[in-house]
Amino acid sequence: MPETRPAAAVPFDPAAFATFRFVDVAIDEASAAVALRYALDDAVTFEETVSFPGVAWPRDAARREALRRLAGLLHLLAGVSYFKTAAPASIVLEPGAGPFAGRLTPRLRALLRDVYTLGLGEFAYVNRLDVRERGAWPAADGAGPGEVPHLEPTGRTLVPIGGGKDSVVALEVVQRAGRDAVCFSVGTAGPIVASIAASGRPHALARRTLSPSIAQVNAAGALNGHVPVTAVVSTIALMTAVLHGADAVAMANERSASEGNLVWQGLEVNHQWSKGAAFETAYREVLGEELVVGLDYRSVLRPASELAIARAFSRLERYHPVFTSCNAVFRLDPARRRSNWCGDCPKCRFVFLALAPWLDPPALRAIFGADLLDDATQYDGFADLAGLRQHKPFECVGEEAESLAAMRLVAGTGPDGAPVAGQEAVSGARSGPSPWASHAVVARLREEHLAPLDADPSQSAALLAPFLLHEPATAALPADLRPAVEVVLGG
């Protein structure tokens, strides 16, 4: 490769670049690490590393080939973090860019195109940049890298743990089904380590180190914004599964992840796109058809609502003191990183709201360190969760209808003292007055929004149903997981 200038030696002009290049992917078996290299034209280079501490690279031919292909897929998916710095018009796969260089199949090309458009929907909206006109992928020749390796079943399932409620509930489902569960994480953030310790399960670790160049070009004027990181983490999880002898990865993505935030210029913008059902289905098809047979990937919570997951988590009390979903805990900059809930962001508000129907105020104050529903300054933020002022926030929060349903549950009664319509339809809901009814945010929501929306009780009942074990999400679950899902997530 020609010698390149430092990434931020001069101001970064995204319009100056014509091509994003996938340069090469290199596996270091001795250190169990993968290096992923990229470039913008011949001017700026990026190198990311992913390592798997404490594990040896396998000698088995099928597992080695599976890892080689997964590393190639990781190279293609992780590139989205660097492509977005300039979002140039074309994409080139160099000869060293893994097993799919020059051998893209139509199925894989379609997945990549979606990741770099739908997965960048929020990025496109925020930057007012139509990504559908950028990043033209090479043509697919349909060849692929050859015969797909087959792995033997092991009965071990890898469960990614993110430190929040959803992954803990997914772990409970996997254990209830009698599978040998291994917890997985990228990095060792405090809530993740504490949740895994509370589970008593083994911990399989991976580390992802972004290219130092990314911070430099961002500071110099690169385009920036949200990327579909779940696509990247999923691939790292699959590699970890192979390395630790697992035959499945059980994700914790619920049905609400498929709901978009808004539509902009005909492009659906969904902050959680790579957690949604469409991505999961397409990704699983590529995995089984072109990468490895005998390695499953699916969300065990796909049939469930966020309210059902929150209800299930409310019963898992050993995790209450240690879990945290607030993104402030996971910031890359240590100077801006918090050790616990910030108490003033969409994620904090949504988790508080989703748990409030099932936990009393003292229990949630103990978790969050504050009573968010009794803080009048938080009203607008809660209203936004249900789309009562504008579209739901760009965050990993539930559907607007789910937030509205949770508000009805915590409101308890209407202004005339009658139960809020539909409350009786929810299994596990409180009977009698809600302990939240007089809290500042709840009282205002009930007065300004909930009572006028109670005209159709049947609609209210539908909104309040927190658990829908239905087709096709249920049918996609392996038979041994279905009873476990019903037990863990049922009322």
C-alpha positions, 0 to 999 in steps of 0.5 A: 500500500502506498505511504499514507499521511496521518489521518488528521494532518489536515482538515478532513473533507468527506467530499474529497474521497471517491472510494472506500477500500477493504484492504485485508483481514489478517488472523493471528492464530498465536494470539487469537486475534484478527486485524481488519484493515481499511482505507479511504482512497490511498489517503487515510487508513484504518486498522481495527483489532478484535481479540479473544483472550484466554482461548486457543485457535482450534486445530479442527479443520471445520472450525478453522474454516468457519472462523476464517469465513466469520472473520471475513464477514466481520471485516465487511460488517465492521467496515461500516464504522469507517465507511461512514466517515466520508460515505464515498460513492464506491466500495472496493474489495482488495484481493486480501479482503478475506474469503469473499473478496471477488466472490460476493454472492447475491445473498451476501451482497444484499445483506451488506447493502442493507447494513450500509443503507438501512443500518445507517438510516439514523446516520443518514437522517442526522447528516441529511445524506442519502446513503442509498446513493453512496457505497456501491458494492462490487457486483455479485458473481454468485460463486462464494468461497466454496463448500460450507463447513459443518460443525458438530452439535455440542449443546452449548449456547453463547448468550451475549450479556450487555449489562441490561435487563433483556440479556439477563432474561435471555440467559434465564430462558436458555438455562430454563431450557436446560442448555449449557449457557456461556455468557459472552461480552465484548469488553468488561464494563462494570454492569456486564461483569457484575451481571455475569457474576450474579448469574454464576455462569462462565464468561467468554470474553472478546475485545474490540479495539477501534482504529485510532484513526477514527478519533482523529478523523472525527475531530478533523471533520469526518461525518459521524453518527450511529452505526448498526453495531449489533451486526458487528457484535453478533459476528464477534459473538459467533466467532467466540462461540466457535472458539468456545465450543458452542453451537448457538448464539442466543440474542436478546432482541425483542419484537419492538426492535423492528419498529422504526423511529420515522421515515425520511425521504422514503428511507425508514430510520430505525435506531435499532435496525440491526436488532430487528427481525429483518436483519436477523432473518437475512443474517441467519440465512447468510450464516447457514448458507455461506459461512457454516452449518450447525451454528445457530443465531437467533433472538430467543426474545423475538416474540416478546414485548418490552413489557413482558421482558420487564415483567420477567426481569422484575422477578429476577431480583439478584440482578437488580442491584447490578444491571445498568442499561444507561449508555453513559456507563458504556461511553468510550471516553473514560472522562465522560463515562458514568458508573451507574444510571444517569437518570436523565436520558431516554434509556433511563426513562424507558427502563424505569417506565417499563419496570414501574408496573411491576415494581413499587417506587422504593424498589426503583429508587434503590435501583436508579437512585432517584424517582424519575416519575416524580420529577416534573422536569422529566415529563417531556422525555417520558411523553416522547417515549410514547410519541405524544410530542414527537417521534420516539427518541433515537435510542434502544427503547420500546414501541410507542404503543408499549410506552403508552401501555406502561403509562396506563398501567402506572396511572392506575385510575382515570381522573374520575377514579375509574380504572384506566381502560384495558388495565385488567387485560394484563396478566400480573398487573396490580389490582387496586390503586397504583402506587405511582398514581400521584407521582408528578409525571404520571398525574400529568400524563393521565390528565393530558393524554391518557383519559382522552385516549381511553375512548376505545377500551378494546384498543387499550386492551390490545396496547396493554398486552405485554406478551404475544407468543405468536407466529412467525416469531414463535415458529422460528424458535427451536422446540426446546426453547418454546416452553422456556420462553412461555414460563419465563415471559408469561404472567 
